[in-house]
Amino acid sequence: MKKLKLFGKKSEAIFDFWSFGHAAFYFMMTKFFLTAYSLEHALLIFVVMNYVWEFIERAMEDYDHNRKKIFFKERECWMNRYVGDIISGLFGFFVGYFY
């Protein structure tokens, strides 16, 4: 079993380059969502949206892997997918909320 790193490639680290993309996307979306919803509803929507995206991304990786395509050159480790990306999204959400 590989030892997980804190930062690095998505196949072996909790946070990767795309963690910044998650944070930036949710930061921008927070401003939009908080004009229409309360903090609690917006946070719930964001958490659900974040997990739904990760499941879609996993399905795309599996499809790509089974068809021997090379769009996804490496697969995300589960800590990156279900912990690092979620934390990054929540970080962007709360920075957007307090900023």
N, CA, C and O atoms as CSV, one atom per row, in Angstrom:
chain,resi,resn,atom,element,x,y,z
A,1,MET,N,N,0.838,-1.189,0.000
A,1,MET,CA,C,0.000,0.000,0.000
A,1,MET,C,C,0.879,1.247,0.000
A,1,MET,O,O,1.829,1.351,0.776
A,2,LYS,N,N,0.552,2.178,-0.869
A,2,LYS,CA,C,1.314,3.423,-0.954
A,2,LYS,C,C,1.012,4.313,0.235
A,2,LYS,O,O,-0.093,4.302,0.777
A,3,LYS,N,N,2.000,5.074,0.626
A,3,LYS,CA,C,1.797,6.071,1.666
A,3,LYS,C,C,1.233,7.330,1.015
A,3,LYS,O,O,1.774,7.816,0.022
A,4,LEU,N,N,0.149,7.854,1.575
A,4,LEU,CA,C,-0.457,9.063,1.017
A,4,LEU,C,C,0.333,10.299,1.407
A,4,LEU,O,O,0.820,10.418,2.531
A,5,LYS,N,N,0.449,11.211,0.463
A,5,LYS,CA,C,1.082,12.496,0.719
A,5,LYS,C,C,-0.012,13.531,0.952
A,5,LYS,O,O,-1.176,13.298,0.624
A,6,LEU,N,N,0.353,14.643,1.503
A,6,LEU,CA,C,-0.609,15.724,1.681
A,6,LEU,C,C,-0.840,16.452,0.359
A,6,LEU,O,O,-1.984,16.730,0.000
A,7,PHE,N,N,0.236,16.765,-0.369
A,7,PHE,CA,C,0.152,17.426,-1.667
A,7,PHE,C,C,0.922,16.614,-2.703
A,7,PHE,O,O,1.960,16.027,-2.400
A,8,GLY,N,N,0.406,16.589,-3.921
A,8,GLY,CA,C,1.096,15.866,-4.981
A,8,GLY,C,C,0.146,15.470,-6.087
A,8,GLY,O,O,-0.844,16.155,-6.344
A,9,LYS,N,N,0.454,14.342,-6.754
A,9,LYS,CA,C,-0.400,13.851,-7.830
A,9,LYS,C,C,-1.691,13.290,-7.253
A,9,LYS,O,O,-1.713,12.803,-6.123
A,10,LYS,N,N,-2.767,13.360,-8.033
A,10,LYS,CA,C,-4.077,12.965,-7.526
A,10,LYS,C,C,-4.179,11.488,-7.202
A,10,LYS,O,O,-5.068,11.082,-6.454
A,11,SER,N,N,-3.299,10.686,-7.744
A,11,SER,CA,C,-3.348,9.255,-7.471
A,11,SER,C,C,-2.670,8.884,-6.157
A,11,SER,O,O,-2.783,7.746,-5.702
A,12,GLU,N,N,-1.962,9.840,-5.541
A,12,GLU,CA,C,-1.223,9.494,-4.334
A,12,GLU,C,C,-1.256,10.565,-3.252
A,12,GLU,O,O,-0.555,10.433,-2.248
A,13,ALA,N,N,-2.044,11.617,-3.422
A,13,ALA,CA,C,-2.062,12.688,-2.435
A,13,ALA,C,C,-3.485,13.113,-2.110
A,13,ALA,O,O,-4.399,12.925,-2.912
A,14,ILE,N,N,-3.659,13.679,-0.941
A,14,ILE,CA,C,-4.980,14.144,-0.520
A,14,ILE,C,C,-5.374,15.393,-1.304
A,14,ILE,O,O,-6.520,15.519,-1.736
A,15,PHE,N,N,-4.434,16.309,-1.487
A,15,PHE,CA,C,-4.688,17.530,-2.252
A,15,PHE,C,C,-3.790,17.542,-3.483
A,15,PHE,O,O,-2.625,17.149,-3.418
A,16,ASP,N,N,-4.341,17.996,-4.604
A,16,ASP,CA,C,-3.578,18.075,-5.837
A,16,ASP,C,C,-3.820,19.437,-6.491
A,16,ASP,O,O,-4.423,20.325,-5.889
A,17,PHE,N,N,-3.346,19.587,-7.718
A,17,PHE,CA,C,-3.513,20.845,-8.448
A,17,PHE,C,C,-4.979,21.238,-8.569
A,17,PHE,O,O,-5.313,22.418,-8.469
A,18,TRP,N,N,-5.857,20.263,-8.783
A,18,TRP,CA,C,-7.268,20.555,-8.977
A,18,TRP,C,C,-7.976,20.971,-7.693
A,18,TRP,O,O,-9.115,21.433,-7.747
A,19,SER,N,N,-7.342,20.821,-6.563
A,19,SER,CA,C,-7.932,21.299,-5.311
A,19,SER,C,C,-8.138,22.816,-5.368
A,19,SER,O,O,-9.101,23.342,-4.810
A,20,PHE,N,N,-7.224,23.507,-6.047
A,20,PHE,CA,C,-7.383,24.956,-6.219
A,20,PHE,C,C,-8.602,25.260,-7.094
A,20,PHE,O,O,-9.318,26.233,-6.855
A,21,GLY,N,N,-8.829,24.432,-8.096
A,21,GLY,CA,C,-10.000,24.605,-8.958
A,21,GLY,C,C,-11.299,24.407,-8.207
A,21,GLY,O,O,-12.260,25.148,-8.411
A,22,HIS,N,N,-11.331,23.408,-7.338
A,22,HIS,CA,C,-12.518,23.178,-6.513
A,22,HIS,C,C,-12.783,24.393,-5.619
A,22,HIS,O,O,-13.910,24.883,-5.532
A,23,ALA,N,N,-11.734,24.864,-4.964
A,23,ALA,CA,C,-11.890,26.009,-4.064
A,23,ALA,C,C,-12.338,27.254,-4.829
A,23,ALA,O,O,-13.221,27.976,-4.367
A,24,ALA,N,N,-11.745,27.508,-5.976
A,24,ALA,CA,C,-12.108,28.699,-6.763
A,24,ALA,C,C,-13.545,28.618,-7.272
A,24,ALA,O,O,-14.274,29.610,-7.228
A,25,PHE,N,N,-13.955,27.450,-7.751
A,25,PHE,CA,C,-15.317,27.288,-8.254
A,25,PHE,C,C,-16.340,27.538,-7.147
A,25,PHE,O,O,-17.309,28.271,-7.343
A,26,TYR,N,N,-16.121,26.932,-6.000
A,26,TYR,CA,C,-17.090,27.094,-4.909
A,26,TYR,C,C,-17.044,28.493,-4.312
A,26,TYR,O,O,-18.054,28.980,-3.803
A,27,PHE,N,N,-15.893,29.141,-4.366
A,27,PHE,CA,C,-15.804,30.532,-3.927
A,27,PHE,C,C,-16.702,31.409,-4.795
A,27,PHE,O,O,-17.460,32.231,-4.279
A,28,MET,N,N,-16.614,31.233,-6.114
A,28,MET,CA,C,-17.435,32.046,-7.022
A,28,MET,C,C,-18.916,31.707,-6.900
A,28,MET,O,O,-19.761,32.602,-6.936
A,29,MET,N,N,-19.233,30.444,-6.760
A,29,MET,CA,C,-20.632,30.032,-6.661
A,29,MET,C,C,-21.276,30.474,-5.347
A,29,MET,O,O,-22.489,30.672,-5.289
A,30,THR,N,N,-20.484,30.626,-4.307
A,30,THR,CA,C,-21.028,31.035,-3.007
A,30,THR,C,C,-21.712,32.386,-3.107
A,30,THR,O,O,-22.799,32.578,-2.562
A,31,LYS,N,N,-21.095,33.300,-3.784
A,31,LYS,CA,C,-21.692,34.636,-3.926
A,31,LYS,C,C,-23.061,34.564,-4.594
A,31,LYS,O,O,-23.980,35.288,-4.212
A,32,PHE,N,N,-23.195,33.704,-5.577
A,32,PHE,CA,C,-24.465,33.531,-6.268
A,32,PHE,C,C,-25.495,32.843,-5.379
A,32,PHE,O,O,-26.632,33.305,-5.283
A,33,PHE,N,N,-25.122,31.769,-4.743
A,33,PHE,CA,C,-26.063,30.989,-3.950
A,33,PHE,C,C,-26.533,31.724,-2.702
A,33,PHE,O,O,-27.687,31.573,-2.300
A,34,LEU,N,N,-25.668,32.511,-2.085
A,34,LEU,CA,C,-26.068,33.189,-0.852
A,34,LEU,C,C,-27.036,34.337,-1.102
A,34,LEU,O,O,-27.660,34.830,-0.163
A,35,THR,N,N,-27.171,34.767,-2.339
A,35,THR,CA,C,-28.184,35.785,-2.625
A,35,THR,C,C,-29.574,35.170,-2.702
A,35,THR,O,O,-30.572,35.872,-2.538
A,36,ALA,N,N,-29.647,33.858,-2.952
A,36,ALA,CA,C,-30.937,33.194,-3.115
A,36,ALA,C,C,-31.311,32.302,-1.938
A,36,ALA,O,O,-32.494,32.036,-1.724
A,37,TYR,N,N,-30.323,31.834,-1.167
A,37,TYR,CA,C,-30.589,30.869,-0.099
A,37,TYR,C,C,-29.947,31.313,1.212
A,37,TYR,O,O,-29.028,32.132,1.224
A,38,SER,N,N,-30.443,30.762,2.307
A,38,SER,CA,C,-29.811,31.008,3.604
A,38,SER,C,C,-28.490,30.241,3.652
A,38,SER,O,O,-28.227,29.392,2.800
A,39,LEU,N,N,-27.675,30.540,4.638
A,39,LEU,CA,C,-26.374,29.880,4.774
A,39,LEU,C,C,-26.536,28.370,4.891
A,39,LEU,O,O,-25.804,27.621,4.245
A,40,GLU,N,N,-27.474,27.918,5.698
A,40,GLU,CA,C,-27.650,26.476,5.919
A,40,GLU,C,C,-28.075,25.760,4.633
A,40,GLU,O,O,-27.556,24.691,4.311
A,41,HIS,N,N,-29.017,26.353,3.905
A,41,HIS,CA,C,-29.468,25.739,2.649
A,41,HIS,C,C,-28.362,25.757,1.598
A,41,HIS,O,O,-28.165,24.775,0.881
A,42,ALA,N,N,-27.650,26.860,1.509
A,42,ALA,CA,C,-26.558,26.953,0.537
A,42,ALA,C,C,-25.473,25.927,0.853
A,42,ALA,O,O,-24.941,25.289,-0.056
A,43,LEU,N,N,-25.142,25.764,2.135
A,43,LEU,CA,C,-24.119,24.793,2.522
A,43,LEU,C,C,-24.564,23.375,2.196
A,43,LEU,O,O,-23.766,22.575,1.707
A,44,LEU,N,N,-25.814,23.057,2.456
A,44,LEU,CA,C,-26.335,21.736,2.124
A,44,LEU,C,C,-26.288,21.488,0.619
A,44,LEU,O,O,-25.882,20.415,0.175
A,45,ILE,N,N,-26.699,22.473,-0.153
A,45,ILE,CA,C,-26.650,22.351,-1.615
A,45,ILE,C,C,-25.213,22.125,-2.078
A,45,ILE,O,O,-24.970,21.299,-2.958
A,46,PHE,N,N,-24.268,22.844,-1.500
A,46,PHE,CA,C,-22.876,22.717,-1.903
A,46,PHE,C,C,-22.306,21.351,-1.576
A,46,PHE,O,O,-21.597,20.765,-2.394
A,47,VAL,N,N,-22.604,20.833,-0.392
A,47,VAL,CA,C,-22.085,19.518,-0.023
A,47,VAL,C,C,-22.657,18.444,-0.949
A,47,VAL,O,O,-21.923,17.577,-1.423
A,48,VAL,N,N,-23.951,18.500,-1.205
A,48,VAL,CA,C,-24.571,17.529,-2.109
A,48,VAL,C,C,-23.995,17.675,-3.519
A,48,VAL,O,O,-23.668,16.680,-4.166
A,49,MET,N,N,-23.872,18.913,-3.988
A,49,MET,CA,C,-23.340,19.165,-5.322
A,49,MET,C,C,-21.888,18.658,-5.435
A,49,MET,O,O,-21.494,18.105,-6.461
A,50,ASN,N,N,-21.121,18.854,-4.385
A,50,ASN,CA,C,-19.730,18.414,-4.373
A,50,ASN,C,C,-19.640,16.897,-4.468
A,50,ASN,O,O,-18.853,16.377,-5.259
A,51,TYR,N,N,-20.434,16.177,-3.673
A,51,TYR,CA,C,-20.397,14.716,-3.725
A,51,TYR,C,C,-20.951,14.177,-5.040
A,51,TYR,O,O,-20.427,13.203,-5.580
A,52,VAL,N,N,-21.995,14.796,-5.554
A,52,VAL,CA,C,-22.541,14.356,-6.848
A,52,VAL,C,C,-21.472,14.497,-7.930
A,52,VAL,O,O,-21.302,13.596,-8.752
A,53,TRP,N,N,-20.751,15.618,-7.935
A,53,TRP,CA,C,-19.693,15.793,-8.923
A,53,TRP,C,C,-18.632,14.710,-8.780
A,53,TRP,O,O,-18.160,14.176,-9.784
A,54,GLU,N,N,-18.250,14.376,-7.553
A,54,GLU,CA,C,-17.220,13.351,-7.357
A,54,GLU,C,C,-17.695,11.989,-7.855
A,54,GLU,O,O,-16.904,11.232,-8.418
A,55,PHE,N,N,-18.969,11.665,-7.657
A,55,PHE,CA,C,-19.497,10.397,-8.174
A,55,PHE,C,C,-19.542,10.405,-9.710
A,55,PHE,O,O,-19.255,9.388,-10.341
A,56,ILE,N,N,-19.894,11.533,-10.303
A,56,ILE,CA,C,-19.887,11.646,-11.768
A,56,ILE,C,C,-18.463,11.493,-12.292
A,56,ILE,O,O,-18.226,10.793,-13.276
A,57,GLU,N,N,-17.530,12.145,-11.635
A,57,GLU,CA,C,-16.133,12.063,-12.034
A,57,GLU,C,C,-15.627,10.617,-11.936
A,57,GLU,O,O,-14.892,10.147,-12.804
A,58,ARG,N,N,-16.029,9.927,-10.873
A,58,ARG,CA,C,-15.637,8.513,-10.721
A,58,ARG,C,C,-16.218,7.672,-11.857
A,58,ARG,O,O,-15.526,6.813,-12.403
A,59,ALA,N,N,-17.475,7.907,-12.217
A,59,ALA,CA,C,-18.097,7.165,-13.306
A,59,ALA,C,C,-17.368,7.435,-14.620
A,59,ALA,O,O,-17.175,6.523,-15.424
A,60,MET,N,N,-16.965,8.690,-14.838
A,60,MET,CA,C,-16.230,9.013,-16.066
A,60,MET,C,C,-14.870,8.322,-16.085
A,60,MET,O,O,-14.439,7.835,-17.130
A,61,GLU,N,N,-14.195,8.276,-14.947
A,61,GLU,CA,C,-12.910,7.577,-14.872
A,61,GLU,C,C,-13.079,6.090,-15.141
A,61,GLU,O,O,-12.287,5.498,-15.875
A,62,ASP,N,N,-14.112,5.478,-14.550
A,62,ASP,CA,C,-14.350,4.047,-14.768
A,62,ASP,C,C,-14.676,3.760,-16.225
A,62,ASP,O,O,-14.174,2.792,-16.796
A,63,TYR,N,N,-15.504,4.584,-16.822
A,63,TYR,CA,C,-15.851,4.418,-18.237
A,63,TYR,C,C,-14.594,4.532,-19.094
A,63,TYR,O,O,-14.362,3.714,-19.985
A,64,ASP,N,N,-13.800,5.539,-18.820
A,64,ASP,CA,C,-12.573,5.776,-19.565
A,64,ASP,C,C,-11.620,4.599,-19.396
A,64,ASP,O,O,-11.020,4.142,-20.368
A,65,HIS,N,N,-11.477,4.109,-18.175
A,65,HIS,CA,C,-10.570,3.005,-17.891
A,65,HIS,C,C,-11.031,1.719,-18.580
A,65,HIS,O,O,-10.216,0.987,-19.142
A,66,ASN,N,N,-12.331,1.447,-18.535
A,66,ASN,CA,C,-12.861,0.229,-19.157
A,66,ASN,C,C,-12.759,0.261,-20.667
A,66,ASN,O,O,-12.620,-0.793,-21.288
A,67,ARG,N,N,-12.822,1.424,-21.278
A,67,ARG,CA,C,-12.745,1.554,-22.734
A,67,ARG,C,C,-11.309,1.762,-23.216
A,67,ARG,O,O,-11.067,1.911,-24.414
A,68,LYS,N,N,-10.366,1.772,-22.284
A,68,LYS,CA,C,-8.937,1.941,-22.593
A,68,LYS,C,C,-8.649,3.274,-23.282
A,68,LYS,O,O,-7.773,3.360,-24.143
A,69,LYS,N,N,-9.389,4.304,-22.898
A,69,LYS,CA,C,-9.126,5.652,-23.404
A,69,LYS,C,C,-8.044,6.284,-22.533
A,69,LYS,O,O,-7.663,5.721,-21.507
A,70,ILE,N,N,-7.556,7.431,-22.933
A,70,ILE,CA,C,-6.496,8.059,-22.155
A,70,ILE,C,C,-6.856,9.481,-21.715
A,70,ILE,O,O,-5.967,10.300,-21.480
A,71,PHE,N,N,-8.145,9.775,-21.605
A,71,PHE,CA,C,-8.518,11.110,-21.140
A,71,PHE,C,C,-8.073,11.312,-19.693
A,71,PHE,O,O,-7.491,12.344,-19.359
A,72,PHE,N,N,-8.343,10.336,-18.841
A,72,PHE,CA,C,-7.875,10.385,-17.456
A,72,PHE,C,C,-6.593,9.564,-17.383
A,72,PHE,O,O,-6.633,8.334,-17.399
A,73,LYS,N,N,-5.470,10.245,-17.303
A,73,LYS,CA,C,-4.193,9.546,-17.312
A,73,LYS,C,C,-3.936,8.784,-16.015
A,73,LYS,O,O,-3.215,7.785,-16.008
A,74,GLU,N,N,-4.521,9.253,-14.931
A,74,GLU,CA,C,-4.390,8.549,-13.659
A,74,GLU,C,C,-5.683,8.697,-12.882
A,74,GLU,O,O,-6.434,9.652,-13.078
A,75,ARG,N,N,-5.931,7.755,-12.010
A,75,ARG,CA,C,-7.158,7.765,-11.216
A,75,ARG,C,C,-6.897,8.445,-9.883
A,75,ARG,O,O,-5.809,8.350,-9.315
A,76,GLU,N,N,-7.918,9.129,-9.401
A,76,GLU,CA,C,-7.817,9.751,-8.082
A,76,GLU,C,C,-7.847,8.683,-6.995
A,76,GLU,O,O,-8.578,7.698,-7.098
A,77,CYS,N,N,-7.046,8.888,-5.956
A,77,CYS,CA,C,-7.162,7.999,-4.810
A,77,CYS,C,C,-8.399,8.412,-4.009
A,77,CYS,O,O,-8.877,9.539,-4.138
A,78,TRP,N,N,-8.901,7.522,-3.204
A,78,TRP,CA,C,-10.158,7.803,-2.510
A,78,TRP,C,C,-10.025,8.973,-1.538
A,78,TRP,O,O,-10.993,9.703,-1.328
A,79,MET,N,N,-8.857,9.166,-0.946
A,79,MET,CA,C,-8.682,10.300,-0.023
A,79,MET,C,C,-8.738,11.623,-0.781
A,79,MET,O,O,-9.269,12.608,-0.269
A,80,ASN,N,N,-8.205,11.651,-1.973
A,80,ASN,CA,C,-8.275,12.865,-2.781
A,80,ASN,C,C,-9.710,13.148,-3.173
A,80,ASN,O,O,-10.176,14.283,-3.086
A,81,ARG,N,N,-10.412,12.103,-3.608
A,81,ARG,CA,C,-11.768,12.258,-4.123
A,81,ARG,C,C,-12.755,12.650,-3.026
A,81,ARG,O,O,-13.475,13.639,-3.160
A,82,TYR,N,N,-12.788,11.886,-1.960
A,82,TYR,CA,C,-13.858,12.036,-0.973
A,82,TYR,C,C,-13.477,12.847,0.255
A,82,TYR,O,O,-14.327,13.129,1.099
A,83,VAL,N,N,-12.219,13.220,0.363
A,83,VAL,CA,C,-11.803,14.056,1.497
A,83,VAL,C,C,-11.195,15.366,0.995
A,83,VAL,O,O,-11.699,16.444,1.310
A,84,GLY,N,N,-10.121,15.278,0.221
A,84,GLY,CA,C,-9.410,16.473,-0.220
A,84,GLY,C,C,-10.249,17.406,-1.076
A,84,GLY,O,O,-10.256,18.617,-0.856
A,85,ASP,N,N,-10.962,16.843,-2.056
A,85,ASP,CA,C,-11.777,17.683,-2.935
A,85,ASP,C,C,-12.958,18.298,-2.182
A,85,ASP,O,O,-13.350,19.430,-2.466
A,86,ILE,N,N,-13.523,17.567,-1.231
A,86,ILE,CA,C,-14.643,18.089,-0.446
A,86,ILE,C,C,-14.157,19.205,0.472
A,86,ILE,O,O,-14.806,20.245,0.588
A,87,ILE,N,N,-13.021,18.989,1.121
A,87,ILE,CA,C,-12.460,20.032,1.991
A,87,ILE,C,C,-12.112,21.271,1.175
A,87,ILE,O,O,-12.357,22.393,1.620
A,88,SER,N,N,-11.547,21.083,-0.007
A,88,SER,CA,C,-11.215,22.221,-0.871
A,88,SER,C,C,-12.459,23.009,-1.249
A,88,SER,O,O,-12.457,24.240,-1.222
A,89,GLY,N,N,-13.525,22.290,-1.604
A,89,GLY,CA,C,-14.780,22.959,-1.940
A,89,GLY,C,C,-15.357,23.719,-0.763
A,89,GLY,O,O,-15.820,24.850,-0.913
A,90,LEU,N,N,-15.330,23.098,0.417
A,90,LEU,CA,C,-15.843,23.783,1.610
A,90,LEU,C,C,-14.979,24.982,1.977
A,90,LEU,O,O,-15.493,26.003,2.435
A,91,PHE,N,N,-13.675,24.864,1.779
A,91,PHE,CA,C,-12.786,26.000,2.017
A,91,PHE,C,C,-13.176,27.172,1.116
A,91,PHE,O,O,-13.289,28.306,1.582
A,92,GLY,N,N,-13.381,26.898,-0.164
A,92,GLY,CA,C,-13.809,27.946,-1.096
A,92,GLY,C,C,-15.146,28.538,-0.699
A,92,GLY,O,O,-15.353,29.747,-0.804
A,93,PHE,N,N,-16.062,27.683,-0.240
A,93,PHE,CA,C,-17.382,28.149,0.200
A,93,PHE,C,C,-17.257,29.123,1.367
A,93,PHE,O,O,-17.856,30.199,1.348
A,94,PHE,N,N,-16.483,28.750,2.379
A,94,PHE,CA,C,-16.405,29.600,3.569
A,94,PHE,C,C,-15.571,30.857,3.318
A,94,PHE,O,O,-15.842,31.899,3.916
A,95,VAL,N,N,-14.576,30.782,2.458
A,95,VAL,CA,C,-13.846,32.000,2.089
A,95,VAL,C,C,-14.801,32.949,1.371
A,95,VAL,O,O,-14.787,34.155,1.616
A,96,GLY,N,N,-15.632,32.401,0.483
A,96,GLY,CA,C,-16.626,33.225,-0.205
A,96,GLY,C,C,-17.658,33.806,0.742
A,96,GLY,O,O,-18.121,34.931,0.552
A,97,TYR,N,N,-18.014,33.054,1.745
A,97,TYR,CA,C,-19.004,33.526,2.718
A,97,TYR,C,C,-18.452,34.659,3.591
A,97,TYR,O,O,-19.145,35.648,3.831
A,98,PHE,N,N,-17.224,34.520,4.060
A,98,PHE,CA,C,-16.657,35.516,4.965
A,98,PHE,C,C,-15.970,36.661,4.248
A,98,PHE,O,O,-15.655,37.673,4.875
A,99,TYR,N,N,-15.729,36.529,2.946
A,99,TYR,CA,C,-15.016,37.556,2.202
A,99,TYR,C,C,-15.934,38.657,1.775
A,99,TYR,O,O,-15.496,39.612,1.133
